[in-house]
């Protein structure tokens, strides 16, 4: 559950409740008669008390009750039956009643507020109560009665302001931290602990910070690997260039008949340099945009590799085993180069007379393309570094630059998979491209 969503939702919900409450309050205030009758302390319980006195003690006691209410609250009261006849004299003077009758068409000029309500007693009798509250008395009560709602409304607005402030800070502070992290990432100075505290939050910002940390770590690793690759390329290029320089220096000082003997050496060094540059370019192109992925025929891909080996190295035997129904989507040229490198690596170490096994199978929803040889394998302590650019196990004496497995690993990663390298339990070495099935 994302708490940021609920915080925003709760803030808007509280604002809606406050607005609705204010609307209800204003509506009640606009409905003055009902509001005054239900809230004015001088009118609370009057019908019930008067009816009880009238029915139990008579009209005189009921009249005294109304007189006492007028002395206490300065409010006049009349009581009529359901036919409109006065049951008692009441407290409203006759002259005032006549004046009210004359002003019936314009009640705004009356010095009092006239309110009516009916009450049915437990005995079944219905009484009509007419109250007349002087405007000064009503105004004083209004000021006091509105104080509490106004105070509650003010407190509600203060609470809403505090919640809005906290919500705003909970959004703007993480955004500021993310902005700083983006700036550091752009300057190649990003440190993973920058968002470590933010990533512990249990909301969307915590998830975003965690993803950003992983992205920053990945980008830092890529930058470091690119720098390391540049250093390794520079180092690897020095050796053939140095040999070419030595051969050229010898050719300059040699006699014409001796100079001819140096040309094969120069051509060989040029070929090595060209092969190295080609592999470096192949590794660099793995990160290029290759367009949309397309379905691949795994059986045809393996058969082509088998035919190439039979043509170039007929003394080697390659067997192919493809599980039916496999489907794979990707970039055929990239995968073909990866398999070529794995197969070339196997050919370097596989003894004559032993087959190189190409196998394609489905395991737990993944396609595994493996190349196994029957060579000496690799020491366990060197397996972890296999696939790093320009790394070659010390016990390997076969020619190469250490880029073949790096190209295969990068191809697997571009397809959303991995490259697994291991010594086979029955001897030899096995390299496996583990790719997601289409």
C-alpha positions as CSV (number, residue, x, y, z in Angstrom):
1,X,0.0,0.0,0.0
2,X,1.4,3.4,-1.0
3,X,1.0,5.9,1.9
4,X,1.6,9.0,-0.3
5,X,-1.6,8.2,-2.2
6,X,-3.6,7.9,1.0
7,X,-2.1,11.1,2.4
8,X,-3.2,13.1,-0.7
9,X,-6.5,11.3,-0.8
10,X,-7.1,12.1,2.9
11,X,-6.2,15.8,2.5
12,X,-8.6,16.2,-0.4
13,X,-11.3,14.3,1.6
14,X,-10.8,16.5,4.6
15,X,-11.1,19.6,2.4
16,X,-14.4,18.2,1.0
17,X,-15.7,17.5,4.5
18,X,-14.9,21.0,5.6
19,X,-16.5,22.6,2.6
20,X,-19.6,20.3,3.1
21,X,-19.7,21.2,6.8
22,X,-19.5,24.9,6.0
23,X,-22.2,24.5,3.4
24,X,-24.5,22.7,5.9
25,X,-23.8,25.4,8.5
26,X,-24.6,28.2,6.1
27,X,-27.7,26.3,5.0
28,X,-28.9,26.0,8.6
29,X,-28.2,29.7,9.2
30,X,-30.2,30.6,6.1
31,X,-33.1,28.6,7.4
32,X,-33.5,30.9,10.4
33,X,-36.8,29.7,11.8
34,X,-35.7,26.1,12.2
35,X,-32.3,27.1,13.4
36,X,-33.6,29.5,16.1
37,X,-36.3,27.1,17.3
38,X,-33.8,24.2,17.6
39,X,-30.9,26.2,19.2
40,X,-32.2,29.1,21.2
41,X,-32.1,28.2,24.9
42,X,-35.3,30.2,25.7
43,X,-37.3,27.9,23.4
44,X,-35.8,24.6,24.4
45,X,-38.4,22.3,25.9
46,X,-41.1,25.0,26.2
47,X,-43.8,23.1,24.3
48,X,-43.3,19.9,26.3
49,X,-43.1,21.7,29.7
50,X,-46.1,24.0,29.0
51,X,-48.3,21.1,27.7
52,X,-47.5,19.1,30.8
53,X,-48.4,22.0,33.2
54,X,-51.5,22.9,31.2
55,X,-52.9,19.4,31.2
56,X,-52.0,18.6,34.8
57,X,-52.4,22.0,36.7
58,X,-54.6,24.1,34.5
59,X,-54.6,27.3,32.4
60,X,-53.6,29.6,35.3
61,X,-50.4,27.6,36.0
62,X,-49.6,27.5,32.3
63,X,-50.0,31.3,32.1
64,X,-47.7,31.8,35.0
65,X,-45.1,29.5,33.3
66,X,-45.2,31.7,30.2
67,X,-44.9,34.9,32.3
68,X,-41.9,33.5,34.1
69,X,-40.2,32.7,30.7
70,X,-40.9,36.2,29.5
71,X,-39.2,37.7,32.6
72,X,-36.2,35.4,32.2
73,X,-35.7,35.7,28.4
74,X,-37.8,38.7,27.2
75,X,-39.7,36.5,24.7
76,X,-43.5,36.7,24.3
77,X,-45.5,33.5,23.8
78,X,-49.0,32.7,22.6
79,X,-50.6,29.2,22.6
80,X,-53.5,28.3,20.2
81,X,-55.4,25.1,19.8
82,X,-55.7,23.2,16.5
83,X,-58.6,25.4,15.6
84,X,-56.7,28.6,16.0
85,X,-58.3,29.7,19.3
86,X,-56.2,31.1,22.2
87,X,-56.1,28.6,25.1
88,X,-54.7,31.2,27.6
89,X,-54.0,34.9,27.5
90,X,-50.3,34.5,26.8
91,X,-47.7,37.2,27.2
92,X,-48.2,39.2,23.9
93,X,-50.0,42.5,24.6
94,X,-53.2,43.1,22.5
95,X,-51.9,46.4,21.2
96,X,-48.8,44.7,19.9
97,X,-50.9,42.1,18.3
98,X,-52.9,44.7,16.5
99,X,-49.8,46.5,15.4
100,X,-48.4,43.2,14.0
101,X,-51.7,42.6,12.1
102,X,-51.4,46.0,10.5
103,X,-47.8,45.3,9.4
104,X,-48.7,41.8,8.1
105,X,-47.7,42.8,4.5
106,X,-44.3,44.1,5.5
107,X,-43.0,42.1,8.5
108,X,-39.5,43.6,8.2
109,X,-40.7,46.7,10.0
110,X,-41.7,44.7,13.1
111,X,-39.5,45.2,16.1
112,X,-39.5,41.4,16.8
113,X,-39.1,38.1,15.1
114,X,-42.2,35.9,14.9
115,X,-41.7,32.1,15.0
116,X,-44.3,29.4,15.1
117,X,-44.1,25.7,15.9
118,X,-46.7,23.0,16.8
119,X,-46.6,20.3,19.4
120,X,-48.7,17.2,20.0
121,X,-48.8,16.1,23.6
122,X,-48.8,12.4,24.7
123,X,-52.6,12.8,25.3
124,X,-53.1,13.5,21.6
125,X,-53.9,17.3,21.8
126,X,-52.1,19.6,19.3
127,X,-50.9,23.1,20.3
128,X,-49.6,25.9,18.2
129,X,-46.9,28.0,19.9
130,X,-46.2,31.5,18.6
131,X,-43.0,33.2,19.8
132,X,-42.0,36.8,19.4
133,X,-38.3,37.5,20.0
134,X,-37.2,41.2,20.1
135,X,-34.5,41.9,17.5
136,X,-31.8,43.1,20.0
137,X,-32.3,39.9,22.0
138,X,-32.1,37.8,18.8
139,X,-28.9,39.6,17.7
140,X,-27.2,39.1,21.1
141,X,-28.0,35.4,20.8
142,X,-26.8,35.2,17.2
143,X,-23.4,36.5,18.2
144,X,-23.0,34.0,20.9
145,X,-24.4,31.1,19.0
146,X,-22.1,31.6,16.0
147,X,-19.0,31.8,18.2
148,X,-18.7,28.1,18.6
149,X,-19.2,27.1,14.9
150,X,-16.8,29.9,13.9
151,X,-14.3,28.6,16.4
152,X,-14.7,25.1,15.1
153,X,-14.4,26.2,11.6
154,X,-11.3,28.2,12.4
155,X,-9.7,25.1,14.1
156,X,-10.7,23.0,11.1
157,X,-9.0,25.5,8.7
158,X,-5.9,25.5,10.9
159,X,-5.8,21.7,10.9
160,X,-6.2,21.7,7.1
161,X,-3.5,24.2,6.7
162,X,-1.1,22.1,8.8
163,X,-2.0,19.0,6.9
164,X,-1.5,20.8,3.6
165,X,1.9,22.1,4.8
166,X,3.0,18.6,5.8
167,X,1.7,17.1,2.6
168,X,3.5,19.8,0.6
169,X,6.8,19.2,2.5
170,X,6.4,15.5,2.1
171,X,6.3,16.0,-1.7
172,X,8.7,18.9,-2.2
173,X,11.6,17.6,0.0
174,X,11.9,14.2,-1.8
175,X,11.7,16.0,-5.1
176,X,14.5,18.3,-4.0
177,X,16.6,15.3,-3.0
178,X,15.9,13.6,-6.3
179,X,16.8,16.8,-8.2
180,X,20.1,16.9,-6.4
181,X,20.7,13.2,-7.2
182,X,20.0,13.8,-10.8
183,X,22.4,16.7,-10.8
184,X,25.1,14.6,-9.3
185,X,24.4,11.8,-11.7
186,X,24.8,14.3,-14.6
187,X,28.1,15.4,-13.2
188,X,29.2,11.7,-12.8
189,X,29.5,12.4,-9.0
190,X,26.6,10.3,-7.9
191,X,26.9,8.5,-4.6
192,X,24.5,5.7,-3.8
193,X,24.0,6.8,-0.1
194,X,22.6,10.1,-1.3
195,X,19.1,8.6,-1.5
196,X,19.6,5.8,1.0
197,X,17.4,7.4,3.6
198,X,14.7,8.4,1.1
199,X,14.6,4.8,-0.3
200,X,13.5,3.5,3.2
201,X,10.2,5.4,2.9
202,X,7.2,3.1,2.4
203,X,5.5,5.2,-0.4
204,X,6.0,6.0,-4.1
205,X,9.0,8.2,-3.3
206,X,10.7,5.3,-1.5
207,X,10.1,3.1,-4.6
208,X,11.3,5.8,-6.9
209,X,14.4,6.4,-4.8
210,X,15.2,2.7,-4.8
211,X,14.8,2.5,-8.5
212,X,17.0,5.6,-8.9
213,X,19.6,4.1,-6.7
214,X,19.7,1.0,-8.8
215,X,19.8,3.0,-12.0
216,X,22.6,5.2,-10.6
217,X,24.6,2.2,-9.5
218,X,24.1,0.6,-12.9
219,X,25.2,3.8,-14.7
220,X,28.2,4.2,-12.4
221,X,29.1,0.6,-13.2
222,X,28.8,1.3,-16.9
223,X,30.9,4.4,-16.7
224,X,33.5,2.5,-14.7
225,X,33.4,-0.4,-17.1
226,X,33.7,1.9,-20.1
227,X,36.7,3.6,-18.5
228,X,38.3,0.3,-17.7
229,X,37.6,-0.9,-21.3
230,X,39.3,2.2,-22.6
231,X,42.3,1.5,-20.5
232,X,42.3,-2.1,-21.5
233,X,42.0,-1.2,-25.2
234,X,44.8,1.3,-25.0
235,X,47.0,-1.4,-23.3
236,X,46.1,-4.1,-25.8
237,X,46.7,-1.9,-28.8
238,X,50.2,-1.0,-27.6
239,X,51.6,-4.5,-28.0
240,X,50.8,-5.0,-31.8
241,X,51.7,-1.4,-32.4
242,X,55.0,-1.8,-30.6
243,X,55.8,-5.0,-32.6
244,X,54.9,-3.1,-35.9
245,X,57.2,-0.3,-34.9
246,X,60.1,-2.7,-34.2
247,X,59.5,-4.5,-37.5
248,X,59.5,-1.2,-39.4
249,X,62.7,-0.1,-37.7
250,X,64.4,-3.4,-38.6
251,X,63.1,-3.1,-42.2
252,X,64.5,0.4,-42.5
253,X,68.0,-0.7,-41.5
254,X,68.0,-4.1,-43.3
255,X,69.4,-4.7,-46.7
256,X,67.0,-5.1,-49.6
257,X,67.3,-8.9,-49.7
258,X,66.8,-9.1,-45.9
259,X,63.9,-6.6,-46.0
260,X,61.8,-9.1,-48.0
261,X,61.9,-11.5,-45.1
262,X,60.3,-8.9,-42.8
263,X,57.2,-8.4,-44.9
264,X,55.4,-11.6,-43.6
265,X,56.0,-10.5,-40.0
266,X,54.6,-7.0,-40.8
267,X,51.5,-8.6,-42.5
268,X,51.0,-10.9,-39.5
269,X,51.1,-8.0,-37.0
270,X,48.7,-6.0,-39.2
271,X,46.3,-8.9,-39.3
272,X,46.4,-9.2,-35.5
273,X,45.8,-5.5,-35.1
274,X,42.9,-5.6,-37.5
275,X,41.4,-8.6,-35.7
276,X,41.7,-6.9,-32.4
277,X,40.1,-3.7,-33.7
278,X,37.3,-5.7,-35.2
279,X,36.5,-7.4,-31.9
280,X,36.6,-4.1,-30.1
281,X,34.2,-2.6,-32.6
282,X,32.0,-5.7,-32.3
283,X,31.8,-5.2,-28.5
284,X,31.1,-1.5,-28.8
285,X,28.3,-2.1,-31.3
286,X,26.5,-4.3,-28.8
287,X,25.1,-1.1,-27.2
288,X,23.9,0.4,-30.5
289,X,20.2,0.6,-31.4
290,X,19.6,-2.5,-33.5
291,X,15.9,-1.9,-34.3
292,X,13.0,-4.1,-33.5
293,X,13.6,-7.7,-32.5
294,X,12.4,-10.5,-34.8
295,X,11.7,-14.2,-34.5
296,X,14.7,-16.5,-35.0
297,X,15.1,-20.1,-36.2
298,X,17.3,-21.7,-33.7
299,X,17.7,-25.0,-35.7
300,X,18.9,-23.1,-38.8
301,X,21.2,-21.0,-36.7
302,X,22.9,-24.1,-35.2
303,X,23.0,-25.9,-38.6
304,X,24.8,-22.9,-40.1
305,X,27.4,-23.0,-37.3
306,X,27.9,-26.7,-37.8
307,X,28.4,-26.3,-41.6
308,X,31.0,-23.5,-41.0
309,X,33.0,-25.7,-38.7
310,X,32.9,-28.6,-41.2
311,X,34.1,-26.3,-43.9
312,X,36.9,-24.5,-42.0
313,X,38.0,-27.2,-39.6
314,X,36.9,-30.6,-41.0
315,X,38.9,-32.5,-38.4
316,X,36.5,-31.3,-35.7
317,X,33.1,-32.9,-35.1
318,X,30.1,-30.8,-34.1
319,X,26.8,-32.3,-33.0
320,X,23.5,-30.4,-32.8
321,X,20.5,-31.1,-30.6
322,X,17.5,-28.7,-30.7
323,X,14.3,-29.3,-28.7
324,X,11.2,-28.9,-30.9
325,X,8.9,-26.0,-30.4
326,X,11.4,-23.5,-29.2
327,X,10.7,-19.8,-30.0
328,X,13.2,-17.0,-29.6
329,X,12.9,-13.3,-30.5
330,X,15.9,-11.0,-30.9
331,X,18.6,-9.9,-33.3
332,X,20.0,-12.8,-35.4
333,X,23.3,-11.1,-36.3
334,X,24.1,-10.4,-32.7
335,X,23.2,-13.9,-31.5
336,X,25.1,-15.5,-34.5
337,X,28.2,-13.5,-33.5
338,X,27.9,-14.7,-29.9
339,X,27.6,-18.3,-30.9
340,X,30.5,-17.9,-33.3
341,X,32.7,-16.7,-30.5
342,X,31.6,-19.5,-28.1
343,X,32.1,-22.1,-30.8
344,X,35.5,-20.6,-31.8
345,X,36.5,-20.7,-28.1
346,X,35.5,-24.3,-27.9
347,X,37.5,-25.2,-31.1
348,X,40.7,-23.8,-29.5
349,X,40.6,-26.2,-26.7
350,X,38.6,-29.2,-27.9
351,X,40.8,-32.3,-28.7
352,X,40.5,-33.9,-32.1
353,X,38.2,-36.9,-32.1
354,X,35.9,-35.5,-29.4
355,X,32.6,-33.8,-30.5
356,X,31.6,-30.2,-29.7
357,X,28.0,-30.3,-28.6
358,X,25.5,-27.6,-29.6
359,X,22.3,-27.9,-27.6
360,X,19.1,-25.9,-27.4
361,X,16.5,-26.7,-24.8
362,X,13.7,-25.1,-22.7
363,X,14.2,-25.0,-19.0
364,X,11.7,-23.3,-16.6
365,X,10.4,-21.0,-19.3
366,X,13.9,-20.0,-20.6
367,X,15.8,-21.1,-23.7
368,X,19.3,-22.4,-23.0
369,X,21.8,-22.4,-26.0
370,X,24.9,-24.2,-24.8
371,X,28.3,-25.0,-26.4
372,X,30.3,-27.7,-24.8
373,X,33.8,-28.9,-25.5
374,X,35.9,-31.7,-24.1
375,X,39.0,-29.6,-23.4
376,X,40.8,-29.1,-20.1
377,X,38.3,-26.6,-18.7
378,X,39.1,-23.6,-16.5
379,X,40.3,-23.4,-12.9
380,X,37.4,-22.6,-10.6
381,X,39.1,-19.4,-9.3
382,X,39.2,-18.0,-12.8
383,X,35.6,-18.8,-13.8
384,X,34.2,-15.7,-12.1
385,X,36.3,-13.4,-14.3
386,X,35.6,-15.1,-17.6
387,X,33.7,-12.8,-19.8
388,X,35.5,-9.6,-18.7
389,X,37.0,-7.8,-21.7
390,X,40.6,-8.8,-22.3
391,X,40.7,-11.3,-19.5
392,X,42.3,-14.6,-20.4
393,X,42.9,-17.4,-17.9
394,X,46.6,-17.8,-17.2
395,X,46.7,-21.5,-18.1
396,X,45.3,-20.7,-21.6
397,X,48.0,-20.6,-24.3
398,X,45.7,-20.5,-27.3
399,X,45.7,-17.2,-29.3
400,X,43.1,-14.6,-28.6
401,X,42.4,-11.2,-27.0
402,X,39.8,-12.2,-24.3
403,X,36.9,-10.4,-26.1
404,X,35.0,-13.4,-27.4
405,X,33.2,-14.3,-24.2
406,X,32.7,-10.6,-23.4
407,X,30.9,-10.2,-26.7
408,X,28.7,-13.3,-26.0
409,X,27.9,-12.0,-22.5
410,X,26.9,-8.6,-23.8
411,X,24.7,-10.2,-26.5
412,X,22.9,-12.3,-23.9
413,X,22.3,-9.2,-21.8
414,X,20.9,-7.3,-24.8
415,X,18.4,-10.1,-25.2
416,X,17.4,-9.9,-21.6
417,X,19.4,-13.0,-20.5
418,X,22.7,-14.1,-19.1
419,X,25.8,-16.0,-20.0
420,X,26.7,-19.0,-17.8
421,X,30.2,-20.3,-17.9
422,X,31.1,-23.5,-16.0
423,X,33.2,-26.7,-16.2
424,X,31.1,-29.7,-17.2
425,X,30.7,-32.4,-14.6
426,X,31.9,-35.1,-17.1
427,X,34.9,-33.0,-18.2
428,X,35.3,-30.1,-20.6
429,X,33.9,-26.6,-20.5
430,X,30.3,-25.4,-21.3
431,X,29.1,-21.9,-22.1
432,X,25.4,-21.4,-22.0
433,X,23.3,-18.4,-23.3
434,X,20.2,-18.3,-21.1
435,X,17.6,-16.3,-22.9
436,X,13.9,-15.5,-22.3
437,X,11.5,-17.5,-24.5
438,X,9.4,-15.4,-26.9
